[in-house]
């Protein structure tokens, strides 16, 4: 792939890999081949060109300075990727562009203010403890436990209570299991569509068996958010109910959305509300569950770090069994371990942009308008030119001293720039609570006969789950 440089000379991003007809370069993305990105910087410094189908090339980047330049521009997300999510999630923050995105971001930001997040910690404590109570029963068996699904149920339970004040436990209700299976299948179908160039055509996909299954699953996924919004809107028709919301000590996500007004006094429409609720439920439970599952796996594989985290947590809460807001800033080593696990296993591995104007990189190489650039977070986080011994779990990378020395765009589990993850503080809160309470009650041990196989979908999953032995500590 040859492009111009600002010095008028032709420069190359390297030789294109072997063409994979009608596929999104699957030889680099699937199963064990995801590991190929760990060695790419040696052959392709900073960036790698990849085929999309037979006729289009995109540029895959994994250099911190390249990432900084891309993420601080205003380029739109690639249409052929994010538009596939819209029938499911709708036009929310994840898929919106331009003025509409800025309007929604402005309206939603108050929902993530610290004063809103603080009361959530009590809800999270309860949800995590319910999961651990279930694990207590399973731990009496000699078999390892698959942890991904119960963690997803726990994070869904937490989000439903924090965001919508749903009082029933999502960890025991059948609708939760059905919802999670629906979300899992939708994620798989979207990823399959991305990797099938023929299915990029809406008409072809609509009449395919996968397309028809996708449409049916979207209808199922929409039922729960629509019901919650409708019930809350009915309650808010009464002015006294609106007054109650404004006086509540515990505001949920939906309270903030329903009361939010733009500068011209307009609130969100029903369609916009459903889109943001769908986005929040998916992002709030699935990405957090993925992160926590891989954190537990890293703890199991690194018992010395697990022990150090446990001792830190015990020293903080003494004889209690609840994490409070004040405890969160007293967990520096546990936080370092969380970040190192997020480096090794980022919940989302790519961010894609379609260039709205030419882009020039620090080494003089530039790309024209219309080119697609994909920031590969997995490759960035495993780039040996950025991270020494990148495959080794080393929490000291995130000590204050080492963090100050590192490029600010070398670690991007929540993206960066103007379109960074709006819920990253909420996610870190839940990860800390989940890790702390779990390590107080269990020693985590790996099942070496069932090593996880990282598999990228909309979030990073393990193809065969994550299996751990749970040893009670009391």
Buried (B, 14 or more C-beta within 10 A) or exposed (E): BEBBBEEEEEBEBBEEBEEBEBBBBEEBBBEEEBEBBBEBBEEBBBBBBBBBBEEEBBBBBBBBBBBBBBBEBEBBBBEBBBEBBBBBBBBBBBBBBEEEBEBBBEBBEBBBEEEBBEBBBBBBBBBBBBBBEBBBEBBEEEEBBBBBBBBBBBBBBBBBBBBBBBEEBBBEBEEBBBBBEBBBBBBBBBBEBBBBBEBBEEEEBEEBEBBEEBEEBBEBBBEBBBEBBEEBEEBBEEEEEBEEBEEEEEBBBBBBBBBBEEEEEEEBEEEBBBBBBBBBBBBBBBBBBBBBBBBBBBBBBBEEBBEBBBEBBBEBBEEEEBBBBEBBEBBEBBBBBBBBBBBBBBBBBBBBBBBEEBBEBEBEBBBEEEBBBBBBBBBBBBBBEBBEEBEEBBBEBBEEEEBEEBEEBBBBBBBBBEBEBBBBBBBBBBBBBBBBBBBBBBBBBBBEEBEBBBBBBBBBBBEEBBBBBBEEEE
